[in-house]
Amino acid sequence: MSTSAPTPSGATSSGGTDRAQYLLAAAMVVAGAYTVLDGSRLDVGFADPVGPRVFPYVIGAGLALVGVLLAIATARGSRPEPEAGEDVDLTEPADWLTVAKLVGVVLFTIATVNLLGWAVTGAVLFAGAAWALGSRTTIHDVLVGLVLAVASWYGFFVGLGIPLSPGVLDGIL
């Protein structure tokens, strides 16, 4: 009877198969292949030779290559180092309330960004995420979120030429 205990990575301490690493490698290869396939479907018109297809090709191929290399390293016995951080207590359960709060803030942002606009929902996103993670300075968080959201709105609109929804602030921004 073996006395090896499972580790957080899915491997056993006796050196068994690390299914989690193989699963991650497979997911990376699939994501890379999908990125290349999706990039090949871009309609670029009369673009220069280094057009917009180059980026998904490079990123997808790199992702797939790293996935293959991870699978090879796993097959050769490479194992991730267990968490050794002193601020992490692996005996404590996950804080699902915090996760639920963050998911709620993100879902609110997705649902209201077209109606309220990025400047407002970006501020709510920042302040809500700060609140979910334990901040108790609500006014400060809203002000910082508003500055970041408006700055990023102008960065996209003016700097990159990508219009984000102004929402209720249409005509003001």
Residue pairs with C-beta under 8 A, 6 or more apart in sequence:
2 12
2 14
4 12
4 13
4 14
4 16
5 12
5 13
6 12
7 13
7 82
8 82
8 83
8 90
9 18
9 20
9 21
9 79
9 80
9 82
10 18
10 19
10 20
10 21
11 17
11 18
11 19
11 20
11 21
11 79
15 77
15 79
18 74
18 79
18 80
21 70
21 71
21 74
21 79
21 80
22 71
22 74
24 67
24 70
25 67
25 68
25 70
25 71
25 74
26 67
26 71
27 67
28 63
28 64
28 66
28 67
28 70
29 63
29 64
29 67
29 68
29 71
31 60
31 63
31 67
32 59
32 60
32 61
32 62
32 63
32 64
32 65
32 66
32 67
33 60
33 64
34 60
35 56
35 59
35 60
35 63
36 56
36 57
36 60
36 61
36 64
37 60
38 56
39 53
39 55
39 56
39 57
39 60
40 53
40 57
42 52
42 53
42 56
44 51
44 52
44 53
83 90
98 132
98 133
101 128
101 131
101 132
102 129
102 132
102 133
104 128
105 124
105 125
105 128
105 129
105 132
106 125
108 121
108 124
108 128
109 121
109 122
109 124
109 125
109 128
112 120
112 121
112 124
113 121
113 165
113 167
114 165
114 167
115 167
115 168
116 124
116 167
116 168
117 153
117 164
117 165
117 166
117 167
117 168
117 169
117 170
117 173
118 149
118 152
118 153
118 164
118 165
118 166
118 167
119 146
119 149
119 150
119 153
119 166
119 167
119 169
119 173
120 149
120 167
120 168
120 169
121 149
121 167
122 145
122 146
122 148
122 149
122 150
122 152
122 153
123 142
123 145
123 146
123 148
123 149
124 145
125 145
125 149
126 141
126 144
126 145
126 148
126 149
127 138
127 141
127 142
127 144
127 145
130 141
130 145
131 138
131 141
135 141
150 173
153 164
153 166
153 173
154 173
156 162
156 163
156 164
157 163
157 164
157 173
166 172
166 173
